[in-house]
Amino acid sequence: MSYQLYSHTLPSATPGTQRILKAHHFGEAGARPKIYFQAGLHADEWPGFLVLNTLIKKLIKADEEGLIKGEIIIVPVCNPIGLGQNFHGYIPGRFAFSDGGGNFNRNWLQLGAKVERIVKDKITGDVEENVKLVREAIREELMALPELTELQGMRKTLLALSMDADEVIDLHCSGEACMHAYVAQEFEEYFTPLLSLMKSKVALSELDTGALSFDETNVSVWRHLKAHYAHLMPWGCRSLTLELRGENDITHELAEQDASALMKYLTYRKVIKGKAPKIDPSEVAFFPLDAMDLVKAPIAGIACFHKELGESVEAGEVIGEVVDVMADDVMQSAYPLIARANGVFFARFQRRLVACGENIAKIAGHEHLAFREIGHLFED
């Protein structure tokens, strides 16, 4: 049996406090393919906790039966710092309160230029050796990172566990949403089997979001090197962010469904022995991220939606309204929410009391929207 559970202690933020990350390891260290999973980087997004808990149970059984061929690492709760933000039962969990603050899934370190300086005189025509060379350089750079603060320690640990993986799958969710994913343009075809098995009909295809998110950071070194060395440098890592529906879509039934799909995917990738599942890619649709309409609240008030998640919409169509509960004339207090893209209404706010200017709904479209700027595609 290869299963191992490791605890990684983070630097103490205040006297008498200590947080840990727990990493579940399956397979022999260094075996390929290696796939890394994590959940809860935004600590207010919890469906992934139960999905990975269920997946770990299945992997323990598979390990007992000797079915694991590659290496799998799972960090089911990857942001204990955010989970500690408990205010009278409410956990905001999306932004750090210290160490510079900011969104937990933004502005991750980019190591491409530093790694290139280490490997540039050592790259040869042997592609496999180049991959090993780069992974060793990545480990060297990660070891040199500071870990004086709790947040630095958490980021360094997560990168050390994930950056030499062949695949990185980061589990998130939205307020209320259909199953969907954010996928780099280069990996559309590669991840179609995963999206098909997860029954994700919407995938947002991205090139440069400008967010420097966790999943982007894991491939950033390889993207940087491929731009300089082309065919001599394959993709040593591929990654995506998988959005597990909405915040409250948490049941044993859904977790079992999603974990079973992930097990099938691991079999498809030959990380687990077994018969590969049949893949039907016909219902997976990719939408450019710069064609995604972020529907903003025109006023502060109560949001009411007329369209259901997963429904098609047309530009100019009214998908809902925000009611100004402070209006003098209640007969004229509703302001329409108007779609600016032809596509699929796939996500919306869970909270119905909204502030003026908030992004409260998302529509996946096909045509570039003039107000969506490449490199600045995430606004939160």
N, C-alpha and C positions, 0 to 999 in steps of 0.2 A: 504493500500500500504506500503510495507516494504523498498522500495528503499531508500538508503541513500548515499550521496556523502561526503567523508571526505577528507580534505586537510592536509597533514603532512609537516610541514615546516622543512627544513634541516638547520643545523647550517650555519651561514653566513661565506663563505670562505674569502671574502674580503669586506672592507667597502662599503656599498651601494648596495650589491648584496644579493639576496635571491632566493633559489630554493625550489620547492615544489613537493611532490608526491601526486597524486590524486587517491583515492581508492573508487571504486564503490561497494557498499554492497547490496546484495539481500538476502531476507529471514531473519528469526529471528536469532540473534546472538546465537551461540551454537547449532543450529539445525544441524542434520546430515542426509546425508553426507555433508561435507564441501569440496568444490573444489575451488582452488585458481588458477587464471590465471595472467600471466604478459607477457609483450612484451618489446623488445628493451633494454635488459640488455647490449648487444652489440649495442651501439647506432647508428651504421651504418647499422643496419638490421631492415628495416621498414615495411615489409608486415604485421607483427603482429599488428601494430598500427591500420591499417584500418580494419583488421579482428575483433579485439576486439571492435573497435568503432561500427561495425555492430552488433556484438554479444550483446553489451550493449543495443542497440535499441530494439533488439528482447526480451531481458530479461525484459526491462521496460514494454513492452506490456504483457509479460507473468505474470509479477507481478501485473499489473492492473487487470488481469483476475483471480488472486488468484491461480496461478498454481505452485508457487515455494514452495517446501516442505523442502528442505535443506537450506544450506547457500552457497552463491557464493560471492567471492571477486575478483574483477578485477582491476589490476593496468595497464592501457593500455600503459602508458609511464613510465617505471620504472627506467630510468637512465637519468635524466635531466642534470647530470654532463657531461656525454659523449656527449649529444646533444649540449652542449655549446662549443664544440671543433670545431668551424666553422672558417675555414681558406680559405678566398676567395671563399666561396661556397662549399668547400669540408669538410665533417665531418668525421674524422677518427673514433672516438667513441668507439674503441675497448679496448684501454689501458688508465688507469688513468695517468694524468700528474703530480699529487701530491700525498701526503699521502702514499709514498712508491711506487707509480706507479703500474704497472702490469696489466694483463688482468682482466677486470671487472668480468669475469665469471670463475675466478680461485681463489684457496686458500681461500675459505670461511671457516668460523670458524667451528670447529668440537667440539660438546658439549657432545658426548657420555660418556666419562669418568667422566665428572663433574656431569652429570645427574645421572649416576650410583651411585656415592658417596651419593647422596641425597636419592635415592629410595631403595638401596640394602637391607636395614633392614625392609622395609615396603611391599615388594612384597609378595603377597599371591596367593592362587589358584584361586582367582576371577579375570579372565582375563580382564573384563570390568573395574573393579576398578584399575587394574594395568595400563591400558591405561590412565585413568584419572589422576592417580598419576604421570605418566611420563610427561603428558602434563603440569601439574602444575609445575613440576620441570623445564621443558623447559622454561616456562614463567618466572620463578624465575631467571634462568640463563640469559635469554635475558634482563631482567630488569637491571641486573648488568653490562651489557656491556657498555663500554664508547661510547659517541657520541660527542666528542669534535670537530671532523672535519666533513666536508661535507660528505666525503665518509663513515666514520663511521656511521653517522646519516642515510645515505641511506641504508646501509647494515642492520643496526639494525631494521629499519622500515620495510623493506621487509621481514626479518625473523620473526618479530613479527606478521605480517599479514598472514604468510604462514605456520609456523612450526606446528601449531595445526590442519592443514587441513588433510582430509583423502586422498586428491590427490592434487598434485602440477603440473601444466602444464606450462612449460616455453617455450615461442614462440621465435624462432630464424629463420635464413635463411642462405643460403650459397651464394657465388658469382653468380653462375648459377647452378641449381640443380633440380633434381626431388624431389617431396615431400618425406621426410624421417624422421627418428627419432633416438634418442639415448635412449636406454631402458636398465635398469638394468636386468640382467639375471633372477632374481627372479620374475620379473613382465612381462615377455614375454606373458604368457597366459592372464594375467589380462588386459593388454593394447591392446591386439589384436582387440577387438571391436572398440576402438578409431582409431587405424591405418586403419582398414577396412573402417570405415565411412569417414576418411580423404583421402582415396584412396592412402595411402602410401604403396608402394610395397617393400620398402627397410627399414629395421630397423636394426640398429647396436646394437648388444647385448653386454653389458659391465658388468664387475665384479669390477675391480679396475682400473680406468683410471689414477689415480694419480693426476687428475686435481683439485679435491675438488671443483667442480662446484656447482652452486646454487642448481640444482635439486638433486645432490648427497648429499649435506649438509642437505636437508630437510628429507632425509631418514637415514642419518648417525647415529642418536641416536638410531633408532629402529634396525638397522643392528648390532650396537655395543651390544645392550641389548639382542637381540635374540641369539647372539653367547654365552651369559652367562646363559640365562634363558629359552631358547628354546620355548616350547609350552606355557609357562606362559606369553610370550610377543609376541603378534601378531604384524602384520605390522600396526602401528598407522598412517603411512603415506606412500603413494606410489607416485612416481614422474617420469617424463620423460621430455626430451627436444625434442620439435617438430620443425622440420626445414621446414618452409613454402616456399619450392622451392628456387628461386633465388632473389637477391636484387631488381631486376626490375619487378618481377612478382606481380605487384600491380595494380589491377583493381577492380572496383566495382563488376564485375562479379565473380572474384575469391574470393573476400571478402565475397560475399553473399553465394557462394558455401561452403566456409570453415566455416563461422559462422553458416550456416544451419546444417552442419555436427556436429558441437560442440553442437548445441541445441539438435540434435538427441541423442548425447552421454549423455548429461545431463538428458534426458528422460530415456535413457537406465539405468543410474545409480540411477534413481528415485529421483534425485534432483528436477526435474520438473515433474509435473503430465502429463500423456499422455500415448499413446500407444507406447510401446517399439519398436524400429526399428528392422528389421531383419538384422542379421549380417552374412556376407559371408567372412569367414577368409581365403578362398582358395588362394587369391592373395597376402597375407601378407607373406613376407619372412624375416627371421631373419638371420643375418650374424654376426659372432663373430667380435668384434672390433679389436682384435689382428690379424684378417685375412684381414683387410682393407689395401689395398696398397695405400700409399701416393706417387703419381708420382711426382718426382722432376724435375725441369728444369736443364738439363745438362750444359747449358750455359746461358748467358744473351742474350736476343733477343726478337723476336716476336713469340708468340705461335700460332700455327694453329692446330686445332683438326680435325681428320678424322672421328672419331666416334661421334654419337649423344648420348645425355643423355638418359639413360634408356636402351641402347643397351648392349647385352652380349659381353664379351670379353674373350679371352684366354690368359694365360701366354705366353709371348713371342710375342704377337701381337702388332703391331705398332698402337697406337691410335692417334698419331699426331706427330708434330715436332716443334722444336724451330729453327728459322732462325737467324743466326748470321749476323746481318746487318753491322758489321764491318769487315767481313771476306775479306781477300785479293782475294781469289778465290770464287766468287759468285756461281760458278757451284758446289762447295762443301760446301755450307754454311748452309745446313739443317741438324740438329741433331735429330734423332728419339726419340719419347717418347714411351717407351716399357712397356707394362703391365707386372707385376710380379705376378698376381693372376688371376685365373679363376673366373669370376663373372660378376657384373653389373657395368658399367661406370655410376655413378650417380651424380657426382659433379665436377665442374671445376672453375678455376679463371674466373672472369668477365673481369678483366684487361688482355690485351693481351701482353703488354710489361712486361716481367718477368725478375727477377734477377736470377743469377746462384744459384741453390740449393733451390729455393722456392718450396713449395708444391703447385702444380698448378692443380692437378686432383686427384680424389678419385675413387677407385674401390672396391666395396664390394665383398669380397671373402668368401670362405667356409673353407679353410684350414689355420691353423696357419702359419704365416710368421716368419721366424727365426729372421729377423731384427726388428720385432715389439715386444717391451718389455712390459710385463704386469706391470702396475703401472706407465708407461710413454707413454701412448697411444695418448696423444694430444701434438702436438709440437708448438702450437701457442695460 
